[in-house]
Amino acid sequence: MTDYRDKHTFAICAYKECDFLEEQIESILNQTVKSSVLIETSTPNDFIKGIAEKYNIPLYINEGEGGITQDWNYAYNQCKTPYITIAHQDDKYESDYTETMMKAMEASRHPLIFFTNYAEIREGGKVVRENKLLKIKRLMLKPMENYRFKSSIWVRRRILSMGDPILCPSVTFAKDNLPNPVFHNHFLASEDWEAWEKLSKMKGDFLYEKRILSYHRIHKESTTTLALGMNKRYYEDYEMYCKFWPKWIAKILVNQYSKSEKSNEVDE
């Protein structure tokens, strides 16, 4: 088995006692190539400690300010490798995610991020490979399937100007080519879109794999579901659209986008 432990790290962000954490870890350990793995948490407990010990994974405690972006940035900064994947405890990966990512990164002269197509995991473990939201996001990313557009700032910003089709845990960061921190403590639900917008202005490659290599779990306790429940995402998305469009156009777009995001509701 090819060993990339000196080049790539999965930084797993764990929170409280998640029923899906162990399944996620197993999807990482069952990759076709080896990576370094660590677990980060700002909510240390016996559950997380026990799983870290069971799988012999280093555990890092964020004793500073907790929160989504704070935990992501803390985990990111514990990694010593040039490539970093911030793995969310709810989600999982196909076994050839790392192998595919490494080939793309190593072939690029100046990579920024690598990301993949994804499917959803609904209540009861049902895998949903196609629905309205997924169709829209795949259509948005269609230009990125053309390798000639990997370094086009214009193309990636046009895509992001219509919404956020990039699944955060599917992203691997080329640390040496990026600013630090990548994420800012500003949003609850649109913090990843904010990061992509910032990175989209940089020279370098956005590398997209159109195959489904990652899975995003939709459940009642997920941050996205909670943010939608509080109607917070609407206002955050409006602020993001205003980075690309006049306010009157942003209002039209956010109304349409919020309708498509309804598929994140667990009772659909």
MIVO-744652 format. One record per residue (C-alpha): z, x, y; residue number from 1; residue in three letters. Coordinates in Angstrom, 2 decimals, always signed. Each point is the difference from the previous one (the first is absolute). Layout:
zz=Z | xx=X | yy=Y | loza=NUM | zase=ALA .
...
//
This chain:
zz=+0.00 | xx=+0.00 | yy=+0.00 | loza=1 | zase=MET .
zz=-0.99 | xx=+1.33 | yy=+3.42 | loza=2 | zase=THR .
zz=+3.03 | xx=+0.88 | yy=+2.10 | loza=3 | zase=ASP .
zz=-0.13 | xx=-0.84 | yy=+3.73 | loza=4 | zase=TYR .
zz=+3.75 | xx=+0.22 | yy=+0.64 | loza=5 | zase=ARG .
zz=-0.56 | xx=+2.71 | yy=+2.60 | loza=6 | zase=ASP .
zz=-2.60 | xx=-2.13 | yy=+1.81 | loza=7 | zase=LYS .
zz=+1.09 | xx=-3.66 | yy=-0.17 | loza=8 | zase=HIS .
zz=+3.23 | xx=-1.96 | yy=+0.18 | loza=9 | zase=THR .
zz=+0.80 | xx=-3.65 | yy=-0.63 | loza=10 | zase=PHE .
zz=+2.89 | xx=-0.78 | yy=+2.36 | loza=11 | zase=ALA .
zz=+1.54 | xx=-3.23 | yy=-1.30 | loza=12 | zase=ILE .
zz=+1.89 | xx=-2.04 | yy=+2.59 | loza=13 | zase=CYS .
zz=+2.72 | xx=-2.01 | yy=-1.75 | loza=14 | zase=ALA .
zz=+2.08 | xx=-2.74 | yy=+1.62 | loza=15 | zase=TYR .
zz=+3.10 | xx=-1.72 | yy=-1.41 | loza=16 | zase=LYS .
zz=-0.48 | xx=-1.16 | yy=-3.63 | loza=17 | zase=GLU .
zz=-3.68 | xx=-0.75 | yy=-0.56 | loza=18 | zase=CYS .
zz=-1.02 | xx=-1.60 | yy=-3.30 | loza=19 | zase=ASP .
zz=-3.41 | xx=+1.69 | yy=+0.18 | loza=20 | zase=PHE .
zz=+1.01 | xx=+3.59 | yy=+0.74 | loza=21 | zase=LEU .
zz=-0.05 | xx=+1.22 | yy=-3.59 | loza=22 | zase=GLU .
zz=-3.43 | xx=-1.52 | yy=-0.67 | loza=23 | zase=GLU .
zz=-1.32 | xx=+1.74 | yy=+3.08 | loza=24 | zase=GLN .
zz=+1.46 | xx=+3.36 | yy=-1.05 | loza=25 | zase=ILE .
zz=-1.56 | xx=-0.30 | yy=-3.44 | loza=26 | zase=GLU .
zz=-3.45 | xx=-0.59 | yy=+1.54 | loza=27 | zase=SER .
zz=+0.46 | xx=+3.28 | yy=+1.91 | loza=28 | zase=ILE .
zz=+1.27 | xx=+1.99 | yy=-2.97 | loza=29 | zase=LEU .
zz=-2.88 | xx=-1.30 | yy=-2.15 | loza=30 | zase=ASN .
zz=-2.69 | xx=+1.49 | yy=+2.24 | loza=31 | zase=GLN .
zz=-2.75 | xx=+2.02 | yy=-1.72 | loza=32 | zase=THR .
zz=+1.04 | xx=+3.05 | yy=+2.06 | loza=33 | zase=VAL .
zz=+3.43 | xx=+1.20 | yy=+1.08 | loza=34 | zase=LYS .
zz=+1.44 | xx=-0.30 | yy=+3.51 | loza=35 | zase=SER .
zz=+3.38 | xx=+0.76 | yy=+1.51 | loza=36 | zase=SER .
zz=+2.19 | xx=-3.09 | yy=+0.31 | loza=37 | zase=VAL .
zz=+3.07 | xx=-0.78 | yy=+2.10 | loza=38 | zase=LEU .
zz=+2.02 | xx=-3.08 | yy=+0.86 | loza=39 | zase=ILE .
zz=+1.27 | xx=-0.71 | yy=+3.52 | loza=40 | zase=GLU .
zz=+2.46 | xx=-2.69 | yy=+1.04 | loza=41 | zase=THR .
zz=+2.17 | xx=-0.98 | yy=+2.95 | loza=42 | zase=SER .
zz=+1.92 | xx=-2.43 | yy=-2.22 | loza=43 | zase=THR .
zz=+1.51 | xx=+2.26 | yy=-2.68 | loza=44 | zase=PRO .
zz=+1.50 | xx=-1.81 | yy=-2.99 | loza=45 | zase=ASN .
zz=+0.67 | xx=+0.47 | yy=-3.70 | loza=46 | zase=ASP .
zz=-3.21 | xx=-1.85 | yy=-0.93 | loza=47 | zase=PHE .
zz=-2.30 | xx=+2.43 | yy=+1.84 | loza=48 | zase=ILE .
zz=+2.10 | xx=+2.99 | yy=-1.04 | loza=49 | zase=LYS .
zz=-0.17 | xx=-1.08 | yy=-3.63 | loza=50 | zase=GLY .
zz=-3.77 | xx=-0.36 | yy=+0.00 | loza=51 | zase=ILE .
zz=-0.42 | xx=+3.39 | yy=+1.72 | loza=52 | zase=ALA .
zz=+2.17 | xx=+1.59 | yy=-2.67 | loza=53 | zase=GLU .
zz=-1.78 | xx=-1.85 | yy=-2.83 | loza=54 | zase=LYS .
zz=-3.39 | xx=+1.37 | yy=+1.04 | loza=55 | zase=TYR .
zz=+1.33 | xx=+3.33 | yy=+1.30 | loza=56 | zase=ASN .
zz=-1.38 | xx=-0.61 | yy=+3.49 | loza=57 | zase=ILE .
zz=+1.61 | xx=+1.65 | yy=+3.08 | loza=58 | zase=PRO .
zz=+1.78 | xx=-2.54 | yy=+2.21 | loza=59 | zase=LEU .
zz=+0.13 | xx=+0.44 | yy=+3.79 | loza=60 | zase=TYR .
zz=+2.40 | xx=-2.04 | yy=+2.13 | loza=61 | zase=ILE .
zz=-1.04 | xx=-0.87 | yy=+3.53 | loza=62 | zase=ASN .
zz=+3.36 | xx=+0.13 | yy=+1.77 | loza=63 | zase=GLU .
zz=-1.58 | xx=-0.54 | yy=+3.42 | loza=64 | zase=GLY .
zz=-1.41 | xx=-3.23 | yy=+1.37 | loza=65 | zase=GLU .
zz=-1.35 | xx=-2.28 | yy=-2.73 | loza=66 | zase=GLY .
zz=-2.99 | xx=-2.29 | yy=+0.17 | loza=67 | zase=GLY .
zz=-3.57 | xx=-0.18 | yy=-1.27 | loza=68 | zase=ILE .
zz=-1.65 | xx=+2.65 | yy=+2.14 | loza=69 | zase=THR .
zz=+3.14 | xx=+2.12 | yy=+0.12 | loza=70 | zase=GLN .
zz=+0.11 | xx=+0.12 | yy=-3.80 | loza=71 | zase=ASP .
zz=-3.73 | xx=+0.70 | yy=-0.27 | loza=72 | zase=TRP .
zz=+0.21 | xx=+2.87 | yy=+2.47 | loza=73 | zase=ASN .
zz=+3.12 | xx=+1.42 | yy=-1.64 | loza=74 | zase=TYR .
zz=-1.64 | xx=-0.09 | yy=-3.44 | loza=75 | zase=ALA .
zz=-3.18 | xx=+1.54 | yy=+1.42 | loza=76 | zase=TYR .
zz=+1.97 | xx=+2.90 | yy=+1.43 | loza=77 | zase=ASN .
zz=+1.72 | xx=+0.78 | yy=-3.31 | loza=78 | zase=GLN .
zz=-3.38 | xx=+0.79 | yy=-1.56 | loza=79 | zase=CYS .
zz=-1.14 | xx=+3.62 | yy=-0.20 | loza=80 | zase=LYS .
zz=-3.56 | xx=-0.67 | yy=-1.17 | loza=81 | zase=THR .
zz=-3.15 | xx=-0.41 | yy=+2.15 | loza=82 | zase=PRO .
zz=-0.72 | xx=-3.47 | yy=-1.42 | loza=83 | zase=TYR .
zz=+2.58 | xx=-2.80 | yy=+0.12 | loza=84 | zase=ILE .
zz=+0.01 | xx=-3.59 | yy=-1.28 | loza=85 | zase=THR .
zz=+2.76 | xx=-2.25 | yy=+1.35 | loza=86 | zase=ILE .
zz=+0.59 | xx=-2.24 | yy=-3.02 | loza=87 | zase=ALA .
zz=+1.61 | xx=-3.39 | yy=+0.63 | loza=88 | zase=HIS .
zz=+2.48 | xx=-1.14 | yy=-2.64 | loza=89 | zase=GLN .
zz=-1.77 | xx=-3.34 | yy=-0.57 | loza=90 | zase=ASP .
zz=-3.48 | xx=+1.34 | yy=-0.68 | loza=91 | zase=ASP .
zz=-1.74 | xx=+1.99 | yy=-2.73 | loza=92 | zase=LYS .
zz=-3.06 | xx=+2.14 | yy=-0.77 | loza=93 | zase=TYR .
zz=-2.79 | xx=+0.32 | yy=-2.52 | loza=94 | zase=GLU .
zz=+0.39 | xx=+3.08 | yy=-2.17 | loza=95 | zase=SER .
zz=-2.93 | xx=+1.86 | yy=+1.62 | loza=96 | zase=ASP .
zz=+1.08 | xx=-0.57 | yy=+3.61 | loza=97 | zase=TYR .
zz=+1.18 | xx=+3.61 | yy=+0.52 | loza=98 | zase=THR .
zz=-2.95 | xx=+1.57 | yy=-1.79 | loza=99 | zase=GLU .
zz=-2.47 | xx=-2.02 | yy=+2.10 | loza=100 | zase=THR .
zz=+1.89 | xx=+0.76 | yy=+3.22 | loza=101 | zase=MET .
zz=+0.13 | xx=+3.75 | yy=-0.67 | loza=102 | zase=MET .
zz=-3.74 | xx=+0.19 | yy=-0.66 | loza=103 | zase=LYS .
zz=-0.73 | xx=-1.77 | yy=+3.28 | loza=104 | zase=ALA .
zz=+2.47 | xx=+2.04 | yy=+2.05 | loza=105 | zase=MET .
zz=-1.12 | xx=+3.34 | yy=-1.42 | loza=106 | zase=GLU .
zz=-3.67 | xx=-0.85 | yy=+0.61 | loza=107 | zase=ALA .
zz=+0.64 | xx=-0.78 | yy=+3.68 | loza=108 | zase=SER .
zz=-0.18 | xx=+2.71 | yy=+2.65 | loza=109 | zase=ARG .
zz=+2.62 | xx=-1.69 | yy=+2.18 | loza=110 | zase=HIS .
zz=+1.70 | xx=-2.99 | yy=-1.66 | loza=111 | zase=PRO .
zz=+2.37 | xx=-2.26 | yy=+1.92 | loza=112 | zase=LEU .
zz=+0.80 | xx=-2.77 | yy=-2.47 | loza=113 | zase=ILE .
zz=-1.18 | xx=-1.27 | yy=-3.37 | loza=114 | zase=PHE .
zz=+0.42 | xx=-3.67 | yy=-0.93 | loza=115 | zase=PHE .
zz=-1.20 | xx=-2.43 | yy=-2.65 | loza=116 | zase=THR .
zz=-0.98 | xx=-3.55 | yy=-0.71 | loza=117 | zase=ASN .
zz=+2.88 | xx=-2.05 | yy=-1.40 | loza=118 | zase=TYR .
zz=+1.02 | xx=-3.17 | yy=-1.80 | loza=119 | zase=ALA .
zz=+3.14 | xx=-2.12 | yy=+0.36 | loza=120 | zase=GLU .
zz=+2.88 | xx=-0.66 | yy=-2.36 | loza=121 | zase=ILE .
zz=+1.43 | xx=-3.49 | yy=+0.43 | loza=122 | zase=ARG .
zz=+3.19 | xx=-1.66 | yy=-1.23 | loza=123 | zase=GLU .
zz=+0.34 | xx=+0.34 | yy=-3.76 | loza=124 | zase=GLY .
zz=-2.07 | xx=+3.18 | yy=-0.05 | loza=125 | zase=GLY .
zz=-3.36 | xx=-1.76 | yy=+0.31 | loza=126 | zase=LYS .
zz=-2.70 | xx=+2.42 | yy=+1.19 | loza=127 | zase=VAL .
zz=-2.35 | xx=-1.53 | yy=+2.59 | loza=128 | zase=VAL .
zz=-3.15 | xx=+2.06 | yy=+0.42 | loza=129 | zase=ARG .
zz=-1.80 | xx=-2.35 | yy=+2.34 | loza=130 | zase=GLU .
zz=+1.01 | xx=-2.55 | yy=+2.64 | loza=131 | zase=ASN .
zz=-1.05 | xx=-0.84 | yy=+3.54 | loza=132 | zase=LYS .
zz=+2.03 | xx=+2.77 | yy=+1.65 | loza=133 | zase=LEU .
zz=-1.14 | xx=+2.68 | yy=-2.45 | loza=134 | zase=LEU .
zz=-3.64 | xx=-1.05 | yy=+0.44 | loza=135 | zase=LYS .
zz=+0.31 | xx=+0.30 | yy=+3.78 | loza=136 | zase=ILE .
zz=+1.63 | xx=+3.43 | yy=-0.16 | loza=137 | zase=LYS .
zz=-2.58 | xx=+1.33 | yy=-2.46 | loza=138 | zase=ARG .
zz=-2.79 | xx=-1.28 | yy=+2.23 | loza=139 | zase=LEU .
zz=+1.60 | xx=+1.76 | yy=+2.98 | loza=140 | zase=MET .
zz=+0.11 | xx=+3.27 | yy=-1.95 | loza=141 | zase=LEU .
zz=-3.56 | xx=-0.29 | yy=-1.34 | loza=142 | zase=LYS .
zz=-1.35 | xx=+2.59 | yy=+2.51 | loza=143 | zase=PRO .
zz=+2.55 | xx=+2.54 | yy=-1.26 | loza=144 | zase=MET .
zz=-1.63 | xx=-0.10 | yy=-3.44 | loza=145 | zase=GLU .
zz=-2.81 | xx=+1.98 | yy=+1.63 | loza=146 | zase=ASN .
zz=+1.20 | xx=+3.60 | yy=-0.15 | loza=147 | zase=TYR .
zz=-1.98 | xx=+0.84 | yy=+3.14 | loza=148 | zase=ARG .
zz=+2.44 | xx=-2.08 | yy=+2.05 | loza=149 | zase=PHE .
zz=+3.15 | xx=+1.80 | yy=-1.20 | loza=150 | zase=LYS .
zz=+0.26 | xx=+1.99 | yy=+3.25 | loza=151 | zase=SER .
zz=-1.29 | xx=-2.69 | yy=+2.37 | loza=152 | zase=SER .
zz=+2.66 | xx=-0.84 | yy=+2.58 | loza=153 | zase=ILE .
zz=-2.18 | xx=-2.82 | yy=+1.30 | loza=154 | zase=TRP .
zz=-0.32 | xx=-1.71 | yy=-3.40 | loza=155 | zase=VAL .
zz=+3.69 | xx=+0.22 | yy=-0.92 | loza=156 | zase=ARG .
zz=+1.08 | xx=-1.32 | yy=+3.40 | loza=157 | zase=ARG .
zz=-2.43 | xx=-2.91 | yy=-0.23 | loza=158 | zase=ARG .
zz=+1.53 | xx=-0.87 | yy=-3.38 | loza=159 | zase=ILE .
zz=+3.58 | xx=+0.24 | yy=+1.27 | loza=160 | zase=LEU .
zz=-0.90 | xx=-2.03 | yy=+3.09 | loza=161 | zase=SER .
zz=-0.40 | xx=-3.02 | yy=-2.30 | loza=162 | zase=MET .
zz=+3.29 | xx=+0.41 | yy=-1.91 | loza=163 | zase=GLY .
zz=+1.77 | xx=+2.27 | yy=-2.46 | loza=164 | zase=ASP .
zz=-1.79 | xx=+0.23 | yy=-3.36 | loza=165 | zase=PRO .
zz=+1.79 | xx=+3.21 | yy=-1.11 | loza=166 | zase=ILE .
zz=+2.86 | xx=-0.39 | yy=-2.49 | loza=167 | zase=LEU .
zz=+2.75 | xx=+2.39 | yy=+1.08 | loza=168 | zase=CYS .
zz=+1.25 | xx=+1.10 | yy=-3.46 | loza=169 | zase=PRO .
zz=-3.60 | xx=+0.73 | yy=-1.06 | loza=170 | zase=SER .
zz=-0.19 | xx=+2.66 | yy=+2.72 | loza=171 | zase=VAL .
zz=+0.40 | xx=+3.72 | yy=-0.58 | loza=172 | zase=THR .
zz=+0.50 | xx=+2.13 | yy=+3.12 | loza=173 | zase=PHE .
zz=-1.45 | xx=+3.47 | yy=+0.58 | loza=174 | zase=ALA .
zz=+3.20 | xx=+1.24 | yy=+1.62 | loza=175 | zase=LYS .
zz=-1.37 | xx=+3.24 | yy=+1.47 | loza=176 | zase=ASP .
zz=-2.64 | xx=-1.90 | yy=+2.00 | loza=177 | zase=ASN .
zz=+2.21 | xx=-2.77 | yy=+1.40 | loza=178 | zase=LEU .
zz=+2.58 | xx=-0.45 | yy=+2.77 | loza=179 | zase=PRO .
zz=+3.66 | xx=-0.33 | yy=-0.90 | loza=180 | zase=ASN .
zz=+1.35 | xx=-2.63 | yy=+0.02 | loza=181 | zase=PRO .
zz=-2.84 | xx=-2.11 | yy=-1.37 | loza=182 | zase=VAL .
zz=+1.92 | xx=-3.27 | yy=+0.48 | loza=183 | zase=PHE .
zz=+1.84 | xx=-1.22 | yy=+3.07 | loza=184 | zase=HIS .
zz=+3.05 | xx=-2.28 | yy=+0.04 | loza=185 | zase=ASN .
zz=-1.67 | xx=-2.80 | yy=+1.91 | loza=186 | zase=HIS .
zz=-1.12 | xx=-2.77 | yy=-2.36 | loza=187 | zase=PHE .
zz=+1.42 | xx=-1.73 | yy=-3.08 | loza=188 | zase=LEU .
zz=-3.24 | xx=-1.23 | yy=-1.60 | loza=189 | zase=ALA .
zz=-2.84 | xx=+1.81 | yy=+1.80 | loza=190 | zase=SER .
zz=+1.45 | xx=+3.52 | yy=+0.00 | loza=191 | zase=GLU .
zz=-2.67 | xx=+1.26 | yy=-2.40 | loza=192 | zase=ASP .
zz=-2.88 | xx=-1.51 | yy=+2.03 | loza=193 | zase=TRP .
zz=+1.46 | xx=+1.73 | yy=+3.04 | loza=194 | zase=GLU .
zz=-0.08 | xx=+3.31 | yy=-1.88 | loza=195 | zase=ALA .
zz=-3.61 | xx=-0.44 | yy=-1.17 | loza=196 | zase=TRP .
zz=-1.06 | xx=-0.84 | yy=+3.57 | loza=197 | zase=GLU .
zz=+1.54 | xx=+3.25 | yy=+1.21 | loza=198 | zase=LYS .
zz=-1.50 | xx=+2.09 | yy=-2.80 | loza=199 | zase=LEU .
zz=-3.40 | xx=-1.67 | yy=+0.37 | loza=200 | zase=SER .
zz=-0.52 | xx=+1.82 | yy=+3.31 | loza=201 | zase=LYS .
zz=+0.34 | xx=+3.42 | yy=-1.65 | loza=202 | zase=MET .
zz=-2.84 | xx=+2.18 | yy=-1.24 | loza=203 | zase=LYS .
zz=-0.04 | xx=+0.12 | yy=-3.79 | loza=204 | zase=GLY .
zz=-0.66 | xx=-2.16 | yy=-3.03 | loza=205 | zase=ASP .
zz=+1.23 | xx=-3.44 | yy=-1.05 | loza=206 | zase=PHE .
zz=-0.71 | xx=+0.07 | yy=-3.75 | loza=207 | zase=LEU .
zz=-0.32 | xx=-3.40 | yy=-1.69 | loza=208 | zase=TYR .
zz=-0.16 | xx=-0.70 | yy=-3.74 | loza=209 | zase=GLU .
zz=-1.50 | xx=-3.44 | yy=-0.65 | loza=210 | zase=LYS .
zz=+1.50 | xx=-0.30 | yy=-3.49 | loza=211 | zase=ARG .
zz=+3.32 | xx=-1.84 | yy=-0.37 | loza=212 | zase=ILE .
zz=+2.49 | xx=+2.82 | yy=-0.53 | loza=213 | zase=LEU .
zz=+3.11 | xx=-1.54 | yy=+1.55 | loza=214 | zase=SER .
zz=+1.88 | xx=-3.30 | yy=-0.22 | loza=215 | zase=TYR .
zz=+1.97 | xx=-1.72 | yy=+2.74 | loza=216 | zase=HIS .
zz=+2.80 | xx=-2.32 | yy=-1.06 | loza=217 | zase=ARG .
zz=+0.52 | xx=-3.25 | yy=+1.92 | loza=218 | zase=ILE .
zz=+3.51 | xx=-1.41 | yy=-0.41 | loza=219 | zase=HIS .
zz=+2.71 | xx=-1.71 | yy=+2.02 | loza=220 | zase=LYS .
zz=+1.89 | xx=+3.17 | yy=+0.93 | loza=221 | zase=GLU .
zz=-2.98 | xx=+2.10 | yy=+1.08 | loza=222 | zase=SER .
zz=-0.08 | xx=+1.11 | yy=+3.64 | loza=223 | zase=THR .
zz=-3.39 | xx=-1.61 | yy=+0.59 | loza=224 | zase=THR .
zz=+1.18 | xx=-3.36 | yy=-1.33 | loza=225 | zase=THR .
zz=+3.20 | xx=+0.15 | yy=+2.07 | loza=226 | zase=LEU .
zz=-1.92 | xx=+0.91 | yy=+3.15 | loza=227 | zase=ALA .
zz=-2.42 | xx=-2.87 | yy=-0.51 | loza=228 | zase=LEU .
zz=+2.95 | xx=-2.32 | yy=-0.51 | loza=229 | zase=GLY .
zz=+1.43 | xx=+1.05 | yy=+3.37 | loza=230 | zase=MET .
zz=-3.44 | xx=-0.42 | yy=+1.64 | loza=231 | zase=ASN .
zz=+0.45 | xx=+3.56 | yy=+1.23 | loza=232 | zase=LYS .
zz=-3.28 | xx=+1.26 | yy=-1.35 | loza=233 | zase=ARG .
zz=-2.00 | xx=-2.28 | yy=+2.32 | loza=234 | zase=TYR .
zz=+1.36 | xx=+1.71 | yy=+3.11 | loza=235 | zase=TYR .
zz=-0.31 | xx=+3.47 | yy=-1.47 | loza=236 | zase=GLU .
zz=-3.60 | xx=-0.62 | yy=-1.03 | loza=237 | zase=ASP .
zz=-0.80 | xx=-1.31 | yy=+3.46 | loza=238 | zase=TYR .
zz=+1.33 | xx=+3.24 | yy=+1.50 | loza=239 | zase=GLU .
zz=-2.19 | xx=+1.97 | yy=-2.41 | loza=240 | zase=MET .
zz=-3.13 | xx=-1.98 | yy=+0.86 | loza=241 | zase=TYR .
zz=+0.66 | xx=+0.72 | yy=+3.67 | loza=242 | zase=CYS .
zz=-0.49 | xx=+3.71 | yy=-0.79 | loza=243 | zase=LYS .
zz=-3.65 | xx=-0.79 | yy=-0.72 | loza=244 | zase=PHE .
zz=-0.89 | xx=-3.18 | yy=+1.93 | loza=245 | zase=TRP .
zz=+0.65 | xx=-1.90 | yy=+3.26 | loza=246 | zase=PRO .
zz=+2.96 | xx=-2.37 | yy=-0.33 | loza=247 | zase=LYS .
zz=-2.12 | xx=-3.15 | yy=-0.22 | loza=248 | zase=TRP .
zz=-1.97 | xx=+1.37 | yy=-2.95 | loza=249 | zase=ILE .
zz=+3.21 | xx=+1.30 | yy=-1.59 | loza=250 | zase=ALA .
zz=+1.45 | xx=-3.53 | yy=+0.06 | loza=251 | zase=LYS .
zz=-3.02 | xx=-1.37 | yy=-1.84 | loza=252 | zase=ILE .
zz=+0.06 | xx=+2.75 | yy=-2.60 | loza=253 | zase=LEU .
zz=+3.74 | xx=-0.17 | yy=-0.69 | loza=254 | zase=VAL .
zz=-0.22 | xx=-3.75 | yy=-0.64 | loza=255 | zase=ASN .
zz=-2.70 | xx=+0.54 | yy=-2.62 | loza=256 | zase=GLN .
zz=+1.75 | xx=+3.02 | yy=-1.52 | loza=257 | zase=TYR .
zz=+3.34 | xx=-1.80 | yy=-0.29 | loza=258 | zase=SER .
zz=-1.73 | xx=-2.76 | yy=-1.99 | loza=259 | zase=LYS .
zz=-1.38 | xx=+2.52 | yy=-2.49 | loza=260 | zase=SER .
zz=+3.42 | xx=+1.68 | yy=-0.33 | loza=261 | zase=GLU .
zz=+1.45 | xx=-3.29 | yy=-1.26 | loza=262 | zase=LYS .
zz=-0.98 | xx=+1.13 | yy=-3.50 | loza=263 | zase=SER .
zz=+3.04 | xx=+2.29 | yy=+0.14 | loza=264 | zase=ASN .
zz=+2.16 | xx=-3.09 | yy=-0.33 | loza=265 | zase=GLU .
zz=+1.49 | xx=+0.02 | yy=-3.49 | loza=266 | zase=VAL .
zz=-0.36 | xx=-3.73 | yy=-0.59 | loza=267 | zase=ASP .
zz=-3.78 | xx=-0.04 | yy=+0.40 | loza=268 | zase=GLU .
//
